[in-house]
Amino acid sequence: MSIVDEIRSGNFSLYGQWCGLLSIVALILFGILDFSIGWSLIGWIIAFFLVFIEIPLCMKCCPTSEKFDNFLTKFQNSYFRAGAYLVFCILMWIAVGAGHRSLQAVSALLLTFGFISYTIAAIRGQTPTSSAITGGTGVSTIV
């Protein structure tokens, strides 16, 4: 499945994943450019969790503890992902408002779009699927 096919699919869990991937980049990059020890650290922690939630290849390649793996398996449900994105976007909107972090507004907006996408996916009953580009299709046969 190519990127164009994924866009045309109407699968909102894929849209949520792409928002999450863009959020990871934005959280790391804008956390550096608009540095604040507290808010940047929170953004980097959110990005760390999103890497493991959104990129299935990381769960297979990176050594993690069983407790962490069990925690992340809860996010195989669109409702839990939508809830996580809601918490993450609220935190980043607070960072934008309280700390006047204008660059973090991009991260907050992407997290908000991810929340909306996963909420629509949950309402439609779409299970979280991973993009072929991030290792979602055929990972178990490769690794």
C-alpha positions in Angstrom: 0.0 0.0 0.0 1.5 3.3 -1.0 1.0 6.7 0.7 -1.5 7.7 -1.9 -3.5 4.5 -1.3 -3.4 5.2 2.5 -4.7 8.7 2.0 -7.5 7.4 -0.2 -8.4 4.6 2.2 -10.6 6.6 4.5 -9.1 4.9 7.5 -8.8 7.5 10.2 -6.5 5.4 12.3 -3.9 5.8 9.5 -4.5 9.6 9.5 -4.0 9.5 13.3 -0.8 7.7 12.9 0.5 10.2 10.3 -0.5 13.0 12.7 1.4 11.2 15.4 4.5 10.8 13.3 4.5 14.5 12.4 3.9 15.3 16.0 7.0 13.4 17.0 9.2 15.4 14.7 7.5 18.7 15.7 7.8 17.9 19.5 11.5 17.2 19.2 12.4 20.0 16.8 10.3 22.7 18.4 11.3 21.6 21.9 14.9 22.4 20.8 14.1 25.6 19.0 11.7 27.0 21.6 13.6 25.6 24.6 12.1 25.7 28.0 13.3 23.1 30.5 9.9 22.1 31.7 7.8 22.3 28.5 10.5 20.9 26.2 11.0 18.0 28.5 7.3 17.2 28.6 7.2 17.4 24.8 10.2 15.0 24.5 8.5 12.5 26.9 5.4 12.7 24.8 7.5 12.1 21.6 9.2 9.1 23.3 5.8 7.5 24.0 4.5 8.3 20.5 7.5 6.6 18.9 6.6 3.3 20.6 2.9 3.7 20.1 3.0 4.7 16.4 6.0 2.8 15.0 5.4 -0.9 15.4 9.0 -1.7 14.3 10.3 -0.1 17.4 8.5 -2.6 19.6 10.2 -5.4 17.8 13.7 -3.9 17.5 14.2 -2.0 20.8 14.7 -3.9 24.0 12.0 -2.9 26.5 10.7 -4.3 29.7 7.7 -6.5 30.0 5.9 -3.9 32.1 6.4 -1.3 29.4 5.3 -3.7 26.7 2.1 -4.5 28.7 1.4 -0.7 29.1 1.8 -0.1 25.4 -0.5 -3.0 24.4 -3.4 -1.0 25.9 -3.0 1.5 23.0 -4.0 -1.1 20.4 -7.5 0.3 20.8 -8.6 3.5 19.1 -10.4 4.7 22.2 -7.2 4.5 24.3 -5.2 6.2 21.6 -7.7 9.0 21.3 -7.6 9.4 25.1 -3.8 9.5 25.1 -3.8 12.1 22.3 -6.4 14.2 24.2 -4.1 14.3 27.3 -1.1 15.0 25.1 -2.8 17.8 23.2 -4.1 19.4 26.4 -0.6 19.4 27.8 0.8 21.1 24.8 -2.0 23.7 24.5 -1.3 24.5 28.2 2.4 24.9 27.2 1.4 27.3 24.4 -0.8 29.4 26.6 1.2 29.4 29.9 4.7 29.6 28.5 4.0 31.6 25.3 5.6 28.8 23.3 4.4 29.8 19.8 6.3 27.1 18.0 4.8 24.4 20.2 1.4 25.4 18.8 2.2 23.3 15.7 2.8 20.3 17.9 -0.4 21.0 19.8 -2.3 21.3 16.6 -0.9 18.0 15.2 -1.7 16.2 18.4 -5.3 17.7 18.3 -5.7 16.4 14.7 -4.4 13.0 15.9 -7.0 13.0 18.7 -9.8 13.9 16.2 -8.6 11.2 13.8 -8.5 8.4 16.4 -11.8 9.5 17.8 -13.5 9.2 14.4 -11.7 5.9 13.9 -13.0 4.7 17.3 -16.6 5.8 16.5 -16.4 4.0 13.1 -15.0 0.9 14.7 -11.7 1.1 12.8 -8.9 -0.7 14.6 -5.5 1.0 14.7 -3.5 0.0 11.6 0.0 1.0 10.8 1.3 2.5 7.7 3.4 0.3 5.4 6.1 2.9 5.5 6.5 2.6 9.3 6.7 -1.2 9.2 3.0 -1.9 9.7 2.6 -4.5 6.9 4.9 -7.5 7.0 7.0 -6.6 10.0 6.5 -9.9 11.7 7.9 -11.7 8.6 10.9 -9.4 8.3 12.0 -9.3 12.0 
